[in-house]
Amino acid sequence: MALAIEPGGWSDLRVIELSGDIDAEQAAQLTIVLEALADDGWSGVVIDLGNADDLSADAVAVLVRARRRGLDVRCDPVSPAARRVLAATGAALVLGVALS
């Protein structure tokens, strides 16, 4: 997985780009990044899944937990493979991902 954090277009938003297979090890790294952003006061995070080939259950859980802890997590863009995983797990609804 490639993980990159880029400044967003707004002062309270960050973009995290994920690509490739997002497995348990990368999900653990993502947890650390999201917790650090929340601790630093960032209110919004866009997760770019446009180049994600697969999402593990661990990765989905990290995204849902961050959202439930109050971090405004949005996924955009979302690859077809990632969209299928998010839809199958029900996480698409929590994360505001369109199913079509």
C-alpha positions as CSV (number, residue, x, y, z in Angstrom):
1,M,0.0,0.0,0.0
2,A,1.1,3.5,-0.7
3,L,-0.1,6.0,1.9
4,A,0.3,9.7,1.2
5,I,-1.1,12.6,3.2
6,E,-1.7,15.8,1.3
7,P,-3.0,19.2,2.3
8,G,-6.6,19.6,1.4
9,G,-8.2,22.6,-0.2
10,W,-9.6,23.7,3.1
11,S,-7.9,24.6,6.4
12,D,-9.6,21.7,8.3
13,L,-9.3,18.9,5.7
14,R,-6.6,16.4,4.9
15,V,-6.4,13.9,2.0
16,I,-5.0,10.4,2.5
17,E,-4.3,8.5,-0.7
18,L,-4.4,4.7,-0.4
19,S,-3.5,2.3,-3.3
20,G,-3.0,-1.4,-3.9
21,D,-4.1,-4.0,-1.4
22,I,-4.9,-2.5,2.0
23,D,-4.3,-5.4,4.4
24,A,-4.1,-5.6,8.2
25,E,-0.6,-4.2,8.4
26,Q,-1.5,-1.2,6.3
27,A,-4.8,-0.8,8.3
28,A,-2.7,-0.5,11.5
29,Q,-0.6,2.2,9.8
30,L,-3.8,4.0,8.8
31,T,-5.1,3.8,12.4
32,I,-1.9,5.6,13.6
33,V,-2.3,8.3,10.9
34,L,-6.0,8.9,11.6
35,E,-5.5,9.1,15.4
36,A,-2.6,11.6,14.9
37,L,-4.8,13.8,12.7
38,A,-7.6,13.7,15.2
39,D,-5.3,14.4,18.1
40,D,-3.9,17.4,16.1
41,G,-7.4,18.8,15.7
42,W,-8.2,17.9,12.1
43,S,-11.9,17.6,11.7
44,G,-12.1,16.1,8.2
45,V,-10.3,13.5,6.2
46,V,-10.8,12.4,2.6
47,I,-9.7,8.9,1.9
48,D,-8.7,8.5,-1.7
49,L,-9.4,4.9,-2.6
50,G,-9.3,5.5,-6.4
51,N,-6.4,3.2,-6.8
52,A,-7.2,0.6,-4.1
53,D,-7.2,-2.9,-5.4
54,D,-8.7,-4.5,-2.2
55,L,-9.7,-3.6,1.3
56,S,-9.3,-6.0,4.2
57,A,-11.9,-6.2,6.9
58,D,-9.3,-4.5,9.2
59,A,-9.1,-1.5,6.8
60,V,-12.9,-1.2,6.7
61,A,-13.0,-1.3,10.5
62,V,-10.4,1.4,10.8
63,L,-12.5,3.7,8.6
64,V,-15.7,3.0,10.4
65,R,-14.1,3.4,13.9
66,A,-12.6,6.8,12.9
67,R,-16.0,8.0,11.7
68,R,-17.8,6.8,14.8
69,R,-15.1,8.5,17.0
70,G,-16.1,11.8,15.4
71,L,-13.6,12.3,12.6
72,D,-15.4,13.3,9.4
73,V,-14.1,10.5,7.2
74,R,-15.2,10.5,3.5
75,C,-14.1,8.2,0.8
76,D,-13.6,9.8,-2.7
77,P,-12.8,8.7,-5.2
78,V,-13.5,5.0,-4.7
79,S,-12.3,2.2,-7.0
80,P,-14.8,-0.4,-8.1
81,A,-13.0,-3.0,-6.0
82,A,-13.1,-0.9,-2.9
83,R,-16.8,0.1,-3.6
84,R,-17.7,-3.6,-3.7
85,V,-16.1,-4.3,-0.3
86,L,-17.6,-1.2,1.3
87,A,-21.0,-2.1,0.0
88,A,-20.8,-5.8,1.1
89,T,-19.8,-4.8,4.6
90,G,-22.4,-2.0,5.0
91,A,-19.6,0.5,5.5
92,A,-20.6,2.4,2.4
93,L,-23.6,3.8,4.3
94,V,-21.6,4.9,7.3
95,L,-18.9,6.5,5.1
96,G,-21.3,8.1,2.6
97,V,-20.1,6.1,-0.4
98,A,-22.5,6.0,-3.3
99,L,-23.3,2.4,-4.2
100,S,-23.5,3.0,-7.9
